[in-house]
Every structure is written in C-alpha cells, then in structure tokens.
Amino acid sequence: MDLSQRGQWMPASPIRRLTPLADAAKARGTQVYHLNIGQPDIPTPPEMLDAIRNFQSQVLAYGPSAGLPETRAAMAGYLQGLGWSVAARDVLVTEGGSEAILFAMIAICDPGDEIVVFEPFYTNYSGFACMCGVTLKAVETRVEDGYHLPAREVIEAVIGPRTRAILYSSPGNPTGTVFTPAEVRLLVDLAVQHDLFVIGDEAYREFAYDGLTATGVLGVAAQADALDRAILIDSISKRFSACGARIGFLVTRNEAVLDAALRFGQARLCPPTLEQYAAIAGYGLIQKYVPPMVDEYRRRRDTVMAGLRRIPGAVCAVPEGAFYVQPRLPVGDADAFAQYLLNEFALDGRTVMVAPGNGFYATPGKGKEEIRIAYVLKEDDLLVAMDLLVHAVDVWNARRPA
Ligand SMILES: Cc1ncc(COP(=O)(O)O)c(C=O)c1O
C-alpha cells in the first residue's frame, strides 16, 4: 500500500537524521559530544520543577484549548513588559513554539500557497510546510554578510500571487543573526505592500550578545500600523531551558487568525497542563534566571569561535544571538564529513556530532559545505569538542582526494 505524497516527501530532521550513526559510535564505546541539537544543558529553574511537584489536583484533567487563563495572562504580562500592547486574549498556548508555527501556517495558507523564508532557516519550517502543503520560497542570505537580509528587491523577487506570509527567526537558528530594527521594519513594510502576514519566530528573544537587543515583530508592526499582519511565535523551551515542557505561544492581534488557530487547537484538545504551571513560575523568574544564562552562552559562543578560527579556510560570521553558528568549512561535502565524524573518526575514544548544513536550506545543493553547531555544552566540554572538530577537519582533508 502506498503512502501519501506528504508522507513520502516529509523530510527527516537533519538534526536527528544521523542519530543512528551516533548510537552506533556509542555502542562501539566512543564518547560523542553533541553539537547537533539545540538541547541546552543548563538546569531548568528549580521553581519551575517545584510548580510541577506541587500540583495538587486529584485529576490531571483537560484544560482549555487556548491554555489556562493564568498562563495566557503570564505571557501577556511578560510581553507587555517589553512595551507591547498584548492582552491575555491575544495569546494562544501551544505545544511548543513548533505547534505555534504549524497553527500559524495552517491558519493562513491553503495547499499550494507560498511562504517566504530566508536560507539558511530553522529546518522544521520545511516539515511544517510539508504538512500544510505549503511551498517555501527561499531567499538566500550569505555567511559573508553575517546572514543579514539582502536588498528589498531580492526579497520582492520571490513574492508572487500565492505568497501568504514572510516567516523568519531572529535571533536566528541556525545563523545566530539578530535582525536590525531596519530589517524587521523592511519585512513588515513588505508585508503591508504585498498584503502578507509576517511571522516573527522569537524563541531566542533574550539570547542577544554584545549589547544587541532583538527587535520584536509586534513592536515594529504597531509602529507601522500593521498589527493585524503580525504573528509572533514564542516558546519557553530555550528561555527557561525547558524544551521537554512543550509549551509555546502564538500571539496575534488578528482575531480571525487567532480564532482559526484556536479551532485547530480544539482538535488537539489542550496544551500540557502541568508544564503550564511550570511556565507561569518561569515568567516570574526572568530577571533572576535569564541574564546569567545568556552570559554563559556568550562565553560559549566565544569558545566555539576561537575553535573555528583555528580551521584554515573556515568562513564564519560571529553569531549575534541564539546559540548556533553555521560556518562554511573546507571539507567539500559537509554531510559526508558529519557522517565520517560518527562512522570513522575518534581521537582518544571521542568524537563530535554536528548537523549537516544542507538541511537548513530549501534549495537543493545549497549549504553543502556548511555545518550547524549548537553550543549547548559546558565550556570544558566545548573546548574538547572544538579540538576534536579542528583535528577531524585535518584528518579528513588529508585523506580525501585533492
Ligand atoms: C527558531 C526556532 N523556532 C521554534 C523552535 C521550536 O521550539 P519548541 O517547539 O521547543 O518551542 C525552535 C527549536 O529549536 C527553534 O530553534
């Protein structure tokens, strides 16, 4: 019996695709340093875990499809604190930012519609687009430009009659790029001019380094009198090192979009209840918890950059935010190199796992020489992992035909 086309087309996650190879390496006794997945090692705030432990009800019941009123209020309060006019009714609690992306896409797109993205982009946008029958129209950004946006005309060139939205992440995964206020304004202006939605994925909002601040889509859309076009994707996964909680948010002042997203939400009944209490506790801790964590990631970024600078021929933009870097390495085929790291390479019984960069592109053939590194390990481990990577590039290049 045949699968559906979507079942056949659905791409495997490039972040997880090589996991069987990593498992095999571990079974051979090799220690694998995971730089492939954005799973932070920083402890979740104990107060959030306590909120789960202290849950009192006798029944773990279904909650409201839009999320518990207290969770929506906590999220709205947090966004108000950033200066944006958001009420609890504008917030839909979702199963991670992932579901918020899916609901946003499916609420505004029909099969065959198009969404503009910037390559390289968060790889799961491809998966959600596949689920929704949406085509991603990719605009290239280049490592040499720090993965910042190209000129307005370049973006406009991919906008067509089926385009429904512009979707971007800033601070960006996998680029680490923080779009400037002018860049976010450009995207909002394009949305206005071409009658589109603009979906800002701000899962890494606080992760901005060197004095930068991420510019929020809601603030810019308000200035441009375009709030009805703006959809914010948010998540507690990274902010509170709580990826397994599966709590995210879709926020919009567009009532029709929110209503459609809610109806999709009713089909999955409700987001997780216990973890919403953890999220509420988390939003009371931002000032205490987040700045030291962001400092820690900044130090890790510097460690990774120091390692990458030791690889002759590597081209890399210094990440301005999030906790990823997408360098171009002089390895020819980075996918084959990533597999080699797990299949063959080991130094003192250790190797490193990275995500091949091509999975962050929609255009076939692009990102072939790139890898994505998630700097989510403690600094001591990162130092070892970067030593391994530097050494592996040498060995790989010595072996491969010129
Ligand atoms: C840019 C971006 N958006 C959304 C997500 C989804 O996160 P979650 O579903 O854990 O909230 C991620 C996860 O890595 C991400 O990097």
The ligand as an ORCA input file, in Angstrom:
! r2SCAN-3c Opt
* xyz 0 1
  C      13.827     29.071     15.684
  C      13.045     28.048     16.422
  N      11.719     28.145     16.448
  C      10.955     27.256     17.063
  C      11.523     26.177     17.721
  C      10.608     25.194     18.361
  O      10.823     25.085     19.698
  P       9.792     24.401     20.691
  O       8.804     23.653     19.910
  O      10.629     23.534     21.571
  O       9.191     25.543     21.434
  C      12.897     26.019     17.737
  C      13.531     24.864     18.374
  O      14.705     24.603     18.304
  C      13.688     26.980     17.067
  O      15.013     26.882     17.033
*
